[in-house]
Amino acid sequence: MDERLADELVASGHLTPDWRPSFLAVPREQFIPDIIWRQDRSRCGPDMVPLRRDEHPDQWLGLASGSQPVSIQVDDGHPVGPR
């Protein structure tokens, strides 16, 4: 996964080739908190819901190591509602 992401970043110009080895040497998920937030579109509108590493490790890792930005906090750390 990291190799593919590094290739995409170099191809898009977001990462220069000389930084590629450094990018690959440090796993991104080491810098991502255990709870991240994803959009849940199954409800009436877009809603941010927590995704916990210990409950859904494969989904969490997929988002944490993907090429899209990861939301690590919503509502200043105090989300509204039970979810």
PDB file with SEQRES, HELIX, SHEET and CRYST1 records, atoms N, CA, C and O in Angstrom:
SEQRES   1 A   83  MET ASP GLU ARG LEU ALA ASP GLU LEU VAL ALA SER GLY          
SEQRES   2 A   83  HIS LEU THR PRO ASP TRP ARG PRO SER PHE LEU ALA VAL          
SEQRES   3 A   83  PRO ARG GLU GLN PHE ILE PRO ASP ILE ILE TRP ARG GLN          
SEQRES   4 A   83  ASP ARG SER ARG CYS GLY PRO ASP MET VAL PRO LEU ARG          
SEQRES   5 A   83  ARG ASP GLU HIS PRO ASP GLN TRP LEU GLY LEU ALA SER          
SEQRES   6 A   83  GLY SER GLN PRO VAL SER ILE GLN VAL ASP ASP GLY HIS          
SEQRES   7 A   83  PRO VAL GLY PRO ARG                                          
HELIX    1 AA1 ASP A    2  SER A   12  1                                  11    
HELIX    2 AA2 PRO A   17  TRP A   19  5                                   3    
HELIX    3 AA3 ARG A   20  ALA A   25  1                                   6    
HELIX    4 AA4 ARG A   28  PHE A   31  5                                   4    
HELIX    5 AA5 PRO A   57  ALA A   64  1                                   8    
HELIX    6 AA6 ASP A   75  GLY A   77  5                                   3    
SHEET    1 AA1 2 ILE A  35  ASP A  40  0                                        
SHEET    2 AA1 2 ASP A  47  ARG A  52 -1                                        
CRYST1    1.000    1.000    1.000  90.00  90.00  90.00 P 1           1          
ATOM      1  N   MET A   1       0.829  -1.190   0.000  1.00  0.00           N  
ATOM      2  CA  MET A   1       0.000   0.000   0.000  1.00  0.00           C  
ATOM      3  C   MET A   1       0.876   1.256   0.000  1.00  0.00           C  
ATOM      4  O   MET A   1       0.626   2.186  -0.767  1.00  0.00           O  
ATOM      5  N   ASP A   2       1.890   1.285   0.849  1.00  0.00           N  
ATOM      6  CA  ASP A   2       2.732   2.478   0.924  1.00  0.00           C  
ATOM      7  C   ASP A   2       3.482   2.723  -0.375  1.00  0.00           C  
ATOM      8  O   ASP A   2       3.662   3.872  -0.779  1.00  0.00           O  
ATOM      9  N   GLU A   3       3.920   1.657  -1.034  1.00  0.00           N  
ATOM     10  CA  GLU A   3       4.626   1.800  -2.309  1.00  0.00           C  
ATOM     11  C   GLU A   3       3.720   2.463  -3.346  1.00  0.00           C  
ATOM     12  O   GLU A   3       4.136   3.366  -4.073  1.00  0.00           O  
ATOM     13  N   ARG A   4       2.472   1.993  -3.395  1.00  0.00           N  
ATOM     14  CA  ARG A   4       1.528   2.556  -4.360  1.00  0.00           C  
ATOM     15  C   ARG A   4       1.230   4.015  -4.042  1.00  0.00           C  
ATOM     16  O   ARG A   4       1.193   4.854  -4.943  1.00  0.00           O  
ATOM     17  N   LEU A   5       1.019   4.319  -2.774  1.00  0.00           N  
ATOM     18  CA  LEU A   5       0.761   5.698  -2.378  1.00  0.00           C  
ATOM     19  C   LEU A   5       1.962   6.580  -2.703  1.00  0.00           C  
ATOM     20  O   LEU A   5       1.796   7.692  -3.204  1.00  0.00           O  
ATOM     21  N   ALA A   6       3.167   6.095  -2.423  1.00  0.00           N  
ATOM     22  CA  ALA A   6       4.373   6.874  -2.747  1.00  0.00           C  
ATOM     23  C   ALA A   6       4.450   7.137  -4.245  1.00  0.00           C  
ATOM     24  O   ALA A   6       4.778   8.244  -4.672  1.00  0.00           O  
ATOM     25  N   ASP A   7       4.144   6.112  -5.042  1.00  0.00           N  
ATOM     26  CA  ASP A   7       4.163   6.290  -6.502  1.00  0.00           C  
ATOM     27  C   ASP A   7       3.143   7.338  -6.942  1.00  0.00           C  
ATOM     28  O   ASP A   7       3.436   8.182  -7.789  1.00  0.00           O  
ATOM     29  N   GLU A   8       1.944   7.279  -6.360  1.00  0.00           N  
ATOM     30  CA  GLU A   8       0.893   8.255  -6.706  1.00  0.00           C  
ATOM     31  C   GLU A   8       1.323   9.674  -6.331  1.00  0.00           C  
ATOM     32  O   GLU A   8       1.116  10.616  -7.096  1.00  0.00           O  
ATOM     33  N   LEU A   9       1.917   9.817  -5.157  1.00  0.00           N  
ATOM     34  CA  LEU A   9       2.338  11.140  -4.699  1.00  0.00           C  
ATOM     35  C   LEU A   9       3.467  11.705  -5.559  1.00  0.00           C  
ATOM     36  O   LEU A   9       3.484  12.900  -5.856  1.00  0.00           O  
ATOM     37  N   VAL A  10       4.403  10.856  -5.956  1.00  0.00           N  
ATOM     38  CA  VAL A  10       5.485  11.313  -6.828  1.00  0.00           C  
ATOM     39  C   VAL A  10       4.913  11.695  -8.191  1.00  0.00           C  
ATOM     40  O   VAL A  10       5.264  12.738  -8.743  1.00  0.00           O  
ATOM     41  N   ALA A  11       4.035  10.853  -8.732  1.00  0.00           N  
ATOM     42  CA  ALA A  11       3.456  11.121 -10.058  1.00  0.00           C  
ATOM     43  C   ALA A  11       2.651  12.409 -10.072  1.00  0.00           C  
ATOM     44  O   ALA A  11       2.628  13.116 -11.079  1.00  0.00           O  
ATOM     45  N   SER A  12       1.986  12.722  -8.958  1.00  0.00           N  
ATOM     46  CA  SER A  12       1.164  13.931  -8.902  1.00  0.00           C  
ATOM     47  C   SER A  12       1.981  15.179  -8.580  1.00  0.00           C  
ATOM     48  O   SER A  12       1.472  16.296  -8.671  1.00  0.00           O  
ATOM     49  N   GLY A  13       3.242  14.994  -8.206  1.00  0.00           N  
ATOM     50  CA  GLY A  13       4.082  16.133  -7.868  1.00  0.00           C  
ATOM     51  C   GLY A  13       3.981  16.553  -6.413  1.00  0.00           C  
ATOM     52  O   GLY A  13       4.577  17.560  -6.031  1.00  0.00           O  
ATOM     53  N   HIS A  14       3.238  15.809  -5.579  1.00  0.00           N  
ATOM     54  CA  HIS A  14       3.109  16.140  -4.166  1.00  0.00           C  
ATOM     55  C   HIS A  14       4.280  15.624  -3.324  1.00  0.00           C  
ATOM     56  O   HIS A  14       4.444  16.011  -2.167  1.00  0.00           O  
ATOM     57  N   LEU A  15       5.085  14.752  -3.918  1.00  0.00           N  
ATOM     58  CA  LEU A  15       6.256  14.214  -3.237  1.00  0.00           C  
ATOM     59  C   LEU A  15       7.374  14.146  -4.267  1.00  0.00           C  
ATOM     60  O   LEU A  15       7.192  13.588  -5.349  1.00  0.00           O  
ATOM     61  N   THR A  16       8.522  14.707  -3.938  1.00  0.00           N  
ATOM     62  CA  THR A  16       9.641  14.637  -4.882  1.00  0.00           C  
ATOM     63  C   THR A  16      10.319  13.274  -4.732  1.00  0.00           C  
ATOM     64  O   THR A  16      10.312  12.694  -3.646  1.00  0.00           O  
ATOM     65  N   PRO A  17      10.899  12.768  -5.807  1.00  0.00           N  
ATOM     66  CA  PRO A  17      11.520  11.437  -5.761  1.00  0.00           C  
ATOM     67  C   PRO A  17      12.568  11.280  -4.660  1.00  0.00           C  
ATOM     68  O   PRO A  17      12.722  10.190  -4.109  1.00  0.00           O  
ATOM     69  N   ASP A  18      13.292  12.358  -4.332  1.00  0.00           N  
ATOM     70  CA  ASP A  18      14.311  12.235  -3.287  1.00  0.00           C  
ATOM     71  C   ASP A  18      13.712  12.027  -1.891  1.00  0.00           C  
ATOM     72  O   ASP A  18      14.408  11.552  -0.993  1.00  0.00           O  
ATOM     73  N   TRP A  19      12.430  12.376  -1.691  1.00  0.00           N  
ATOM     74  CA  TRP A  19      11.761  12.168  -0.407  1.00  0.00           C  
ATOM     75  C   TRP A  19      11.080  10.802  -0.312  1.00  0.00           C  
ATOM     76  O   TRP A  19      10.650  10.399   0.769  1.00  0.00           O  
ATOM     77  N   ARG A  20      10.980  10.088  -1.438  1.00  0.00           N  
ATOM     78  CA  ARG A  20      10.283   8.806  -1.464  1.00  0.00           C  
ATOM     79  C   ARG A  20      10.836   7.806  -0.435  1.00  0.00           C  
ATOM     80  O   ARG A  20      10.041   7.190   0.274  1.00  0.00           O  
ATOM     81  N   PRO A  21      12.164   7.616  -0.321  1.00  0.00           N  
ATOM     82  CA  PRO A  21      12.676   6.669   0.690  1.00  0.00           C  
ATOM     83  C   PRO A  21      12.280   7.052   2.126  1.00  0.00           C  
ATOM     84  O   PRO A  21      11.969   6.177   2.935  1.00  0.00           O  
ATOM     85  N   SER A  22      12.292   8.331   2.436  1.00  0.00           N  
ATOM     86  CA  SER A  22      11.884   8.770   3.781  1.00  0.00           C  
ATOM     87  C   SER A  22      10.407   8.497   4.013  1.00  0.00           C  
ATOM     88  O   SER A  22      10.010   8.054   5.091  1.00  0.00           O  
ATOM     89  N   PHE A  23       9.597   8.765   2.998  1.00  0.00           N  
ATOM     90  CA  PHE A  23       8.166   8.503   3.090  1.00  0.00           C  
ATOM     91  C   PHE A  23       7.911   7.025   3.379  1.00  0.00           C  
ATOM     92  O   PHE A  23       7.076   6.687   4.218  1.00  0.00           O  
ATOM     93  N   LEU A  24       8.626   6.155   2.690  1.00  0.00           N  
ATOM     94  CA  LEU A  24       8.438   4.713   2.860  1.00  0.00           C  
ATOM     95  C   LEU A  24       9.015   4.194   4.177  1.00  0.00           C  
ATOM     96  O   LEU A  24       8.579   3.151   4.664  1.00  0.00           O  
ATOM     97  N   ALA A  25       9.978   4.894   4.760  1.00  0.00           N  
ATOM     98  CA  ALA A  25      10.630   4.443   5.993  1.00  0.00           C  
ATOM     99  C   ALA A  25       9.764   4.632   7.232  1.00  0.00           C  
ATOM    100  O   ALA A  25       9.983   3.963   8.241  1.00  0.00           O  
ATOM    101  N   VAL A  26       8.796   5.520   7.174  1.00  0.00           N  
ATOM    102  CA  VAL A  26       8.000   5.836   8.358  1.00  0.00           C  
ATOM    103  C   VAL A  26       6.529   5.551   8.073  1.00  0.00           C  
ATOM    104  O   VAL A  26       5.915   6.244   7.261  1.00  0.00           O  
ATOM    105  N   PRO A  27       5.950   4.533   8.731  1.00  0.00           N  
ATOM    106  CA  PRO A  27       4.537   4.224   8.507  1.00  0.00           C  
ATOM    107  C   PRO A  27       3.626   5.366   8.973  1.00  0.00           C  
ATOM    108  O   PRO A  27       3.720   5.819  10.114  1.00  0.00           O  
ATOM    109  N   ARG A  28       2.760   5.815   8.092  1.00  0.00           N  
ATOM    110  CA  ARG A  28       1.857   6.935   8.388  1.00  0.00           C  
ATOM    111  C   ARG A  28       0.976   6.641   9.599  1.00  0.00           C  
ATOM    112  O   ARG A  28       0.691   7.536  10.394  1.00  0.00           O  
ATOM    113  N   GLU A  29       0.541   5.378   9.743  1.00  0.00           N  
ATOM    114  CA  GLU A  29      -0.400   5.045  10.818  1.00  0.00           C  
ATOM    115  C   GLU A  29       0.177   5.241  12.217  1.00  0.00           C  
ATOM    116  O   GLU A  29      -0.576   5.287  13.190  1.00  0.00           O  
ATOM    117  N   GLN A  30       1.506   5.358  12.335  1.00  0.00           N  
ATOM    118  CA  GLN A  30       2.097   5.636  13.642  1.00  0.00           C  
ATOM    119  C   GLN A  30       1.751   7.040  14.139  1.00  0.00           C  
ATOM    120  O   GLN A  30       1.877   7.324  15.330  1.00  0.00           O  
ATOM    121  N   PHE A  31       1.322   7.908  13.244  1.00  0.00           N  
ATOM    122  CA  PHE A  31       1.029   9.295  13.599  1.00  0.00           C  
ATOM    123  C   PHE A  31      -0.472   9.582  13.610  1.00  0.00           C  
ATOM    124  O   PHE A  31      -0.881  10.733  13.766  1.00  0.00           O  
ATOM    125  N   ILE A  32      -1.285   8.556  13.449  1.00  0.00           N  
ATOM    126  CA  ILE A  32      -2.743   8.707  13.404  1.00  0.00           C  
ATOM    127  C   ILE A  32      -3.307   8.197  14.727  1.00  0.00           C  
ATOM    128  O   ILE A  32      -2.932   7.110  15.166  1.00  0.00           O  
ATOM    129  N   PRO A  33      -4.202   8.952  15.377  1.00  0.00           N  
ATOM    130  CA  PRO A  33      -4.758   8.494  16.653  1.00  0.00           C  
ATOM    131  C   PRO A  33      -5.605   7.226  16.490  1.00  0.00           C  
ATOM    132  O   PRO A  33      -5.996   6.865  15.380  1.00  0.00           O  
ATOM    133  N   ASP A  34      -5.878   6.562  17.613  1.00  0.00           N  
ATOM    134  CA  ASP A  34      -6.656   5.316  17.601  1.00  0.00           C  
ATOM    135  C   ASP A  34      -8.105   5.514  17.180  1.00  0.00           C  
ATOM    136  O   ASP A  34      -8.759   4.564  16.751  1.00  0.00           O  
ATOM    137  N   ILE A  35      -8.611   6.723  17.296  1.00  0.00           N  
ATOM    138  CA  ILE A  35      -9.972   7.030  16.840  1.00  0.00           C  
ATOM    139  C   ILE A  35      -9.868   8.071  15.737  1.00  0.00           C  
ATOM    140  O   ILE A  35      -9.324   9.158  15.935  1.00  0.00           O  
ATOM    141  N   ILE A  36     -10.398   7.722  14.574  1.00  0.00           N  
ATOM    142  CA  ILE A  36     -10.497   8.668  13.473  1.00  0.00           C  
ATOM    143  C   ILE A  36     -11.968   8.783  13.097  1.00  0.00           C  
ATOM    144  O   ILE A  36     -12.792   7.994  13.560  1.00  0.00           O  
ATOM    145  N   TRP A  37     -12.295   9.741  12.277  1.00  0.00           N  
ATOM    146  CA  TRP A  37     -13.686  10.019  11.943  1.00  0.00           C  
ATOM    147  C   TRP A  37     -13.905   9.825  10.447  1.00  0.00           C  
ATOM    148  O   TRP A  37     -13.079  10.223   9.626  1.00  0.00           O  
ATOM    149  N   ARG A  38     -15.025   9.211  10.113  1.00  0.00           N  
ATOM    150  CA  ARG A  38     -15.381   9.002   8.710  1.00  0.00           C  
ATOM    151  C   ARG A  38     -16.812   9.454   8.500  1.00  0.00           C  
ATOM    152  O   ARG A  38     -17.596   9.537   9.445  1.00  0.00           O  
ATOM    153  N   GLN A  39     -17.143   9.743   7.265  1.00  0.00           N  
ATOM    154  CA  GLN A  39     -18.508  10.156   6.952  1.00  0.00           C  
ATOM    155  C   GLN A  39     -19.390   8.930   6.823  1.00  0.00           C  
ATOM    156  O   GLN A  39     -19.026   7.955   6.166  1.00  0.00           O  
ATOM    157  N   ASP A  40     -20.556   8.988   7.457  1.00  0.00           N  
ATOM    158  CA  ASP A  40     -21.556   7.925   7.361  1.00  0.00           C  
ATOM    159  C   ASP A  40     -22.712   8.487   6.557  1.00  0.00           C  
ATOM    160  O   ASP A  40     -23.501   9.283   7.066  1.00  0.00           O  
ATOM    161  N   ARG A  41     -22.813   8.082   5.323  1.00  0.00           N  
ATOM    162  CA  ARG A  41     -23.860   8.592   4.434  1.00  0.00           C  
ATOM    163  C   ARG A  41     -25.122   7.736   4.481  1.00  0.00           C  
ATOM    164  O   ARG A  41     -26.061   7.988   3.726  1.00  0.00           O  
ATOM    165  N   SER A  42     -25.163   6.729   5.351  1.00  0.00           N  
ATOM    166  CA  SER A  42     -26.337   5.863   5.423  1.00  0.00           C  
ATOM    167  C   SER A  42     -27.484   6.518   6.185  1.00  0.00           C  
ATOM    168  O   SER A  42     -28.620   6.047   6.126  1.00  0.00           O  
ATOM    169  N   ARG A  43     -27.196   7.583   6.888  1.00  0.00           N  
ATOM    170  CA  ARG A  43     -28.237   8.291   7.630  1.00  0.00           C  
ATOM    171  C   ARG A  43     -28.820   9.384   6.760  1.00  0.00           C  
ATOM    172  O   ARG A  43     -28.526   9.437   5.566  1.00  0.00           O  
ATOM    173  N   CYS A  44     -29.624  10.243   7.315  1.00  0.00           N  
ATOM    174  CA  CYS A  44     -30.338  11.282   6.555  1.00  0.00           C  
ATOM    175  C   CYS A  44     -29.411  12.282   5.868  1.00  0.00           C  
ATOM    176  O   CYS A  44     -29.834  12.944   4.920  1.00  0.00           O  
ATOM    177  N   GLY A  45     -28.223  12.405   6.291  1.00  0.00           N  
ATOM    178  CA  GLY A  45     -27.265  13.338   5.694  1.00  0.00           C  
ATOM    179  C   GLY A  45     -25.875  12.931   6.093  1.00  0.00           C  
ATOM    180  O   GLY A  45     -25.703  12.025   6.908  1.00  0.00           O  
ATOM    181  N   PRO A  46     -24.884  13.580   5.536  1.00  0.00           N  
ATOM    182  CA  PRO A  46     -23.518  13.228   5.927  1.00  0.00           C  
ATOM    183  C   PRO A  46     -23.321  13.446   7.422  1.00  0.00           C  
ATOM    184  O   PRO A  46     -23.689  14.489   7.964  1.00  0.00           O  
ATOM    185  N   ASP A  47     -22.752  12.476   8.062  1.00  0.00           N  
ATOM    186  CA  ASP A  47     -22.538  12.549   9.495  1.00  0.00           C  
ATOM    187  C   ASP A  47     -21.176  11.957   9.795  1.00  0.00           C  
ATOM    188  O   ASP A  47     -20.807  10.935   9.217  1.00  0.00           O  
ATOM    189  N   MET A  48     -20.433  12.570  10.674  1.00  0.00           N  
ATOM    190  CA  MET A  48     -19.126  12.064  11.047  1.00  0.00           C  
ATOM    191  C   MET A  48     -19.300  11.087  12.211  1.00  0.00           C  
ATOM    192  O   MET A  48     -19.895  11.425  13.234  1.00  0.00           O  
ATOM    193  N   VAL A  49     -18.778   9.883  12.044  1.00  0.00           N  
ATOM    194  CA  VAL A  49     -18.857   8.863  13.083  1.00  0.00           C  
ATOM    195  C   VAL A  49     -17.452   8.354  13.384  1.00  0.00           C  
ATOM    196  O   VAL A  49     -16.595   8.324  12.502  1.00  0.00           O  
ATOM    197  N   PRO A  50     -17.219   7.954  14.630  1.00  0.00           N  
ATOM    198  CA  PRO A  50     -15.884   7.493  14.990  1.00  0.00           C  
ATOM    199  C   PRO A  50     -15.595   6.108  14.413  1.00  0.00           C  
ATOM    200  O   PRO A  50     -16.489   5.272  14.281  1.00  0.00           O  
ATOM    201  N   LEU A  51     -14.356   5.893  14.082  1.00  0.00           N  
ATOM    202  CA  LEU A  51     -13.870   4.587  13.655  1.00  0.00           C  
ATOM    203  C   LEU A  51     -12.691   4.263  14.563  1.00  0.00           C  
ATOM    204  O   LEU A  51     -11.650   4.918  14.508  1.00  0.00           O  
ATOM    205  N   ARG A  52     -12.867   3.250  15.395  1.00  0.00           N  
ATOM    206  CA  ARG A  52     -11.864   2.916  16.410  1.00  0.00           C  
ATOM    207  C   ARG A  52     -10.948   1.791  15.925  1.00  0.00           C  
ATOM    208  O   ARG A  52     -11.403   0.770  15.411  1.00  0.00           O  
ATOM    209  N   ARG A  53      -9.662   2.007  16.102  1.00  0.00           N  
ATOM    210  CA  ARG A  53      -8.660   1.035  15.655  1.00  0.00           C  
ATOM    211  C   ARG A  53      -8.898  -0.349  16.268  1.00  0.00           C  
ATOM    212  O   ARG A  53      -8.801  -1.359  15.571  1.00  0.00           O  
ATOM    213  N   ASP A  54      -9.207  -0.398  17.559  1.00  0.00           N  
ATOM    214  CA  ASP A  54      -9.367  -1.695  18.225  1.00  0.00           C  
ATOM    215  C   ASP A  54     -10.646  -2.426  17.825  1.00  0.00           C  
ATOM    216  O   ASP A  54     -10.708  -3.649  17.946  1.00  0.00           O  
ATOM    217  N   GLU A  55     -11.669  -1.710  17.351  1.00  0.00           N  
ATOM    218  CA  GLU A  55     -12.926  -2.338  16.966  1.00  0.00           C  
ATOM    219  C   GLU A  55     -12.961  -2.739  15.493  1.00  0.00           C  
ATOM    220  O   GLU A  55     -13.558  -3.758  15.144  1.00  0.00           O  
ATOM    221  N   HIS A  56     -12.330  -1.948  14.628  1.00  0.00           N  
ATOM    222  CA  HIS A  56     -12.349  -2.185  13.185  1.00  0.00           C  
ATOM    223  C   HIS A  56     -10.946  -1.970  12.616  1.00  0.00           C  
ATOM    224  O   HIS A  56     -10.727  -1.033  11.848  1.00  0.00           O  
ATOM    225  N   PRO A  57     -10.002  -2.823  12.986  1.00  0.00           N  
ATOM    226  CA  PRO A  57      -8.608  -2.570  12.601  1.00  0.00           C  
ATOM    227  C   PRO A  57      -8.367  -2.506  11.090  1.00  0.00           C  
ATOM    228  O   PRO A  57      -7.557  -1.699  10.635  1.00  0.00           O  
ATOM    229  N   ASP A  58      -9.047  -3.330  10.314  1.00  0.00           N  
ATOM    230  CA  ASP A  58      -8.826  -3.320   8.867  1.00  0.00           C  
ATOM    231  C   ASP A  58      -9.354  -2.043   8.221  1.00  0.00           C  
ATOM    232  O   ASP A  58      -8.690  -1.461   7.363  1.00  0.00           O  
ATOM    233  N   GLN A  59     -10.557  -1.601   8.632  1.00  0.00           N  
ATOM    234  CA  GLN A  59     -11.118  -0.358   8.096  1.00  0.00           C  
ATOM    235  C   GLN A  59     -10.271   0.830   8.525  1.00  0.00           C  
ATOM    236  O   GLN A  59      -9.982   1.726   7.733  1.00  0.00           O  
ATOM    237  N   TRP A  60      -9.880   0.819   9.799  1.00  0.00           N  
ATOM    238  CA  TRP A  60      -9.062   1.917  10.323  1.00  0.00           C  
ATOM    239  C   TRP A  60      -7.758   2.021   9.537  1.00  0.00           C  
ATOM    240  O   TRP A  60      -7.370   3.110   9.114  1.00  0.00           O  
ATOM    241  N   LEU A  61      -7.081   0.881   9.340  1.00  0.00           N  
ATOM    242  CA  LEU A  61      -5.815   0.892   8.626  1.00  0.00           C  
ATOM    243  C   LEU A  61      -5.997   1.331   7.179  1.00  0.00           C  
ATOM    244  O   LEU A  61      -5.148   2.031   6.629  1.00  0.00           O  
ATOM    245  N   GLY A  62      -7.104   0.921   6.562  1.00  0.00           N  
ATOM    246  CA  GLY A  62      -7.367   1.339   5.189  1.00  0.00           C  
ATOM    247  C   GLY A  62      -7.459   2.841   5.049  1.00  0.00           C  
ATOM    248  O   GLY A  62      -6.921   3.414   4.101  1.00  0.00           O  
ATOM    249  N   LEU A  63      -8.144   3.490   5.992  1.00  0.00           N  
ATOM    250  CA  LEU A  63      -8.249   4.948   5.944  1.00  0.00           C  
ATOM    251  C   LEU A  63      -6.929   5.608   6.368  1.00  0.00           C  
ATOM    252  O   LEU A  63      -6.494   6.582   5.754  1.00  0.00           O  
ATOM    253  N   ALA A  64      -6.303   5.078   7.406  1.00  0.00           N  
ATOM    254  CA  ALA A  64      -5.074   5.689   7.921  1.00  0.00           C  
ATOM    255  C   ALA A  64      -3.927   5.610   6.928  1.00  0.00           C  
ATOM    256  O   ALA A  64      -3.063   6.486   6.917  1.00  0.00           O  
ATOM    257  N   SER A  65      -3.902   4.590   6.106  1.00  0.00           N  
ATOM    258  CA  SER A  65      -2.793   4.441   5.166  1.00  0.00           C  
ATOM    259  C   SER A  65      -3.176   4.817   3.739  1.00  0.00           C  
ATOM    260  O   SER A  65      -2.386   4.626   2.813  1.00  0.00           O  
ATOM    261  N   GLY A  66      -4.369   5.345   3.557  1.00  0.00           N  
ATOM    262  CA  GLY A  66      -4.825   5.726   2.222  1.00  0.00           C  
ATOM    263  C   GLY A  66      -4.301   7.085   1.780  1.00  0.00           C  
ATOM    264  O   GLY A  66      -3.553   7.753   2.493  1.00  0.00           O  
ATOM    265  N   SER A  67      -4.717   7.464   0.591  1.00  0.00           N  
ATOM    266  CA  SER A  67      -4.226   8.721   0.024  1.00  0.00           C  
ATOM    267  C   SER A  67      -5.118   9.917   0.348  1.00  0.00           C  
ATOM    268  O   SER A  67      -4.774  11.051   0.014  1.00  0.00           O  
ATOM    269  N   GLN A  68      -6.246   9.680   0.985  1.00  0.00           N  
ATOM    270  CA  GLN A  68      -7.163  10.764   1.329  1.00  0.00           C  
ATOM    271  C   GLN A  68      -6.848  11.324   2.715  1.00  0.00           C  
ATOM    272  O   GLN A  68      -6.309  10.607   3.558  1.00  0.00           O  
ATOM    273  N   PRO A  69      -7.173  12.588   2.964  1.00  0.00           N  
ATOM    274  CA  PRO A  69      -6.979  13.140   4.311  1.00  0.00           C  
ATOM    275  C   PRO A  69      -7.791  12.356   5.339  1.00  0.00           C  
ATOM    276  O   PRO A  69      -8.853  11.818   5.024  1.00  0.00           O  
ATOM    277  N   VAL A  70      -7.291  12.299   6.549  1.00  0.00           N  
ATOM    278  CA  VAL A  70      -7.949  11.585   7.644  1.00  0.00           C  
ATOM    279  C   VAL A  70      -8.410  12.606   8.671  1.00  0.00           C  
ATOM    280  O   VAL A  70      -7.624  13.430   9.138  1.00  0.00           O  
ATOM    281  N   SER A  71      -9.697  12.545   9.021  1.00  0.00           N  
ATOM    282  CA  SER A  71     -10.223  13.440  10.066  1.00  0.00           C  
ATOM    283  C   SER A  71      -9.892  12.830  11.417  1.00  0.00           C  
ATOM    284  O   SER A  71     -10.295  11.705  11.715  1.00  0.00           O  
ATOM    285  N   ILE A  72      -9.162  13.572  12.229  1.00  0.00           N  
ATOM    286  CA  ILE A  72      -8.764  13.052  13.533  1.00  0.00           C  
ATOM    287  C   ILE A  72      -9.506  13.726  14.685  1.00  0.00           C  
ATOM    288  O   ILE A  72      -9.343  13.334  15.840  1.00  0.00           O  
ATOM    289  N   GLN A  73     -10.324  14.743  14.374  1.00  0.00           N  
ATOM    290  CA  GLN A  73     -11.082  15.423  15.417  1.00  0.00           C  
ATOM    291  C   GLN A  73     -12.259  16.138  14.784  1.00  0.00           C  
ATOM    292  O   GLN A  73     -12.148  16.692  13.690  1.00  0.00           O  
ATOM    293  N   VAL A  74     -13.389  16.124  15.478  1.00  0.00           N  
ATOM    294  CA  VAL A  74     -14.552  16.895  15.052  1.00  0.00           C  
ATOM    295  C   VAL A  74     -15.074  17.692  16.240  1.00  0.00           C  
ATOM    296  O   VAL A  74     -14.917  17.281  17.390  1.00  0.00           O  
ATOM    297  N   ASP A  75     -15.680  18.807  15.964  1.00  0.00           N  
ATOM    298  CA  ASP A  75     -16.303  19.643  17.007  1.00  0.00           C  
ATOM    299  C   ASP A  75     -15.392  19.893  18.197  1.00  0.00           C  
ATOM    300  O   ASP A  75     -15.820  19.772  19.345  1.00  0.00           O  
ATOM    301  N   ASP A  76     -14.140  20.240  17.930  1.00  0.00           N  
ATOM    302  CA  ASP A  76     -13.161  20.522  18.988  1.00  0.00           C  
ATOM    303  C   ASP A  76     -13.060  19.390  20.008  1.00  0.00           C  
ATOM    304  O   ASP A  76     -12.804  19.625  21.189  1.00  0.00           O  
ATOM    305  N   GLY A  77     -13.266  18.152  19.536  1.00  0.00           N  
ATOM    306  CA  GLY A  77     -13.138  16.995  20.424  1.00  0.00           C  
ATOM    307  C   GLY A  77     -14.381  16.681  21.227  1.00  0.00           C  
ATOM    308  O   GLY A  77     -14.362  15.765  22.049  1.00  0.00           O  
ATOM    309  N   HIS A  78     -15.468  17.417  21.013  1.00  0.00           N  
ATOM    310  CA  HIS A  78     -16.711  17.183  21.754  1.00  0.00           C  
ATOM    311  C   HIS A  78     -17.870  17.065  20.769  1.00  0.00           C  
ATOM    312  O   HIS A  78     -18.672  17.992  20.659  1.00  0.00           O  
ATOM    313  N   PRO A  79     -17.977  15.937  20.044  1.00  0.00           N  
ATOM    314  CA  PRO A  79     -19.056  15.811  19.054  1.00  0.00           C  
ATOM    315  C   PRO A  79     -20.436  15.833  19.699  1.00  0.00           C  
ATOM    316  O   PRO A  79     -20.626  15.355  20.817  1.00  0.00           O  
ATOM    317  N   VAL A  80     -21.373  16.386  18.983  1.00  0.00           N  
ATOM    318  CA  VAL A  80     -22.750  16.501  19.469  1.00  0.00           C  
ATOM    319  C   VAL A  80     -23.456  15.178  19.228  1.00  0.00           C  
ATOM    320  O   VAL A  80     -23.242  14.537  18.199  1.00  0.00           O  
ATOM    321  N   GLY A  81     -24.292  14.767  20.166  1.00  0.00           N  
ATOM    322  CA  GLY A  81     -25.103  13.568  19.985  1.00  0.00           C  
ATOM    323  C   GLY A  81     -24.445  12.320  20.546  1.00  0.00           C  
ATOM    324  O   GLY A  81     -23.278  12.329  20.937  1.00  0.00           O  
ATOM    325  N   PRO A  82     -25.224  11.247  20.575  1.00  0.00           N  
ATOM    326  CA  PRO A  82     -24.727  10.019  21.191  1.00  0.00           C  
ATOM    327  C   PRO A  82     -23.623   9.321  20.413  1.00  0.00           C  
ATOM    328  O   PRO A  82     -22.871   8.539  20.995  1.00  0.00           O  
ATOM    329  N   ARG A  83     -23.502   9.582  19.101  1.00  0.00           N  
ATOM    330  CA  ARG A  83     -22.485   8.912  18.303  1.00  0.00           C  
ATOM    331  C   ARG A  83     -21.264   9.784  18.229  1.00  0.00           C  
ATOM    332  O   ARG A  83     -20.275   9.409  17.599  1.00  0.00           O  
TER     333      ARG A  83                                                      
END                                                                             
